[in-house]
Amino acid sequence: MTAGIWIGLGIFLFAVVAGTAWVGYQVVRSWKHLRGLTSLVGELGQLNQNVMDLQLRVTSVEGRVADLQRQVDGLSVTLARARVLSGAAREVRGTFESARGFLPTK
């Protein structure tokens, strides 16, 4: 009967030691994951800052694109006017050249 008690006590102590070791292992593992998580939170903060900087740059580029589009539109109007003036100059030159035939030459 005494041997059965010692065997039961040994199994109980083995279960307690194994359980404690398992809990300790899980605590260490969780601690490592938690440290990794805190560094991940820091990296996410940096990523968030980078996204905000990128958003400011995109906003700036959008403003520049709008200015450029206005300038391109103005240039298109100017080119259309230049085409009209060039056509008018050709008509005037053609008129003078046809009128030159009526003028006496030496």
C-alpha positions as CSV (number, residue, x, y, z in Angstrom):
1,M,0.0,0.0,0.0
2,T,2.8,2.4,0.7
3,A,4.3,1.8,-2.7
4,G,1.0,2.8,-4.3
5,I,1.0,6.1,-2.3
6,W,4.6,6.9,-3.4
7,I,3.8,6.1,-7.0
8,G,0.7,8.3,-6.9
9,L,2.7,11.0,-5.2
10,G,5.4,10.7,-7.8
11,I,2.9,11.0,-10.7
12,F,1.3,14.0,-9.0
13,L,4.6,15.7,-8.5
14,F,5.6,14.9,-12.2
15,A,2.2,16.4,-13.3
16,V,2.8,19.5,-11.2
17,V,6.4,19.9,-12.5
18,A,5.4,19.3,-16.1
19,G,2.4,21.6,-15.8
20,T,4.6,24.3,-14.3
21,A,7.2,23.9,-17.0
22,W,4.5,24.1,-19.7
23,V,3.0,27.2,-18.1
24,G,6.5,28.8,-17.9
25,Y,7.2,27.9,-21.5
26,Q,3.8,29.5,-22.6
27,V,4.6,32.6,-20.5
28,V,8.0,33.1,-22.1
29,R,6.5,32.5,-25.5
30,S,3.7,35.0,-24.9
31,W,6.3,37.5,-23.6
32,K,8.3,37.2,-26.8
33,H,5.2,37.7,-28.9
34,L,4.2,40.7,-26.8
35,R,7.6,42.3,-27.3
36,G,7.3,41.6,-31.0
37,L,3.8,43.2,-30.9
38,T,5.1,46.3,-29.2
39,S,7.8,46.7,-31.9
40,L,5.1,46.0,-34.5
41,V,3.0,48.8,-33.0
42,G,6.0,51.1,-33.3
43,E,6.4,50.1,-36.9
44,L,2.7,50.7,-37.6
45,G,3.1,54.2,-36.1
46,Q,6.0,54.8,-38.5
47,L,4.0,53.4,-41.4
48,N,1.1,55.7,-40.4
49,Q,3.4,58.7,-40.4
50,N,4.8,57.7,-43.8
51,V,1.2,57.4,-45.2
52,M,0.4,60.9,-43.9
53,D,3.5,62.3,-45.5
54,L,2.5,60.5,-48.7
55,Q,-1.0,62.0,-48.5
56,L,0.5,65.5,-48.2
57,R,2.7,64.9,-51.2
58,V,-0.3,63.6,-53.2
59,T,-2.3,66.6,-52.3
60,S,0.6,68.9,-53.3
61,V,0.9,67.0,-56.6
62,E,-2.8,67.3,-57.2
63,G,-2.6,71.1,-56.7
64,R,0.4,71.2,-59.2
65,V,-1.6,69.1,-61.7
66,A,-4.5,71.5,-61.4
67,D,-2.2,74.5,-62.0
68,L,-0.6,72.7,-64.9
69,Q,-4.0,71.9,-66.4
70,R,-5.0,75.5,-66.2
71,Q,-1.7,76.5,-67.9
72,V,-2.3,73.9,-70.6
73,D,-5.8,75.2,-71.2
74,G,-4.5,78.8,-71.4
75,L,-1.8,77.6,-73.9
76,S,-4.5,75.9,-76.0
77,V,-6.4,79.1,-76.2
78,T,-3.2,81.0,-77.1
79,L,-2.4,78.5,-79.8
80,A,-5.9,78.8,-81.2
81,R,-5.5,82.6,-81.3
82,A,-2.1,82.2,-83.0
83,R,-3.6,79.9,-85.6
84,V,-6.4,82.5,-86.3
85,L,-3.8,85.3,-86.5
86,S,-1.6,83.2,-88.8
87,G,-4.5,82.5,-91.1
88,A,-5.4,86.2,-91.1
89,A,-1.8,87.1,-91.9
90,R,-1.8,84.6,-94.8
91,E,-5.0,86.1,-96.1
92,V,-3.5,89.6,-95.9
93,R,-0.3,88.5,-97.5
94,G,-2.3,86.9,-100.3
95,T,-4.3,90.0,-100.7
96,F,-1.2,92.2,-101.0
97,E,0.4,89.7,-103.4
98,S,-2.7,89.8,-105.7
99,A,-2.8,93.6,-105.4
100,R,0.8,93.8,-106.3
101,G,-0.1,92.6,-109.8
102,F,-2.2,95.8,-110.2
103,L,0.7,98.1,-109.2
104,P,3.0,99.4,-111.8
105,T,6.6,98.3,-111.6
106,K,9.7,99.9,-113.1
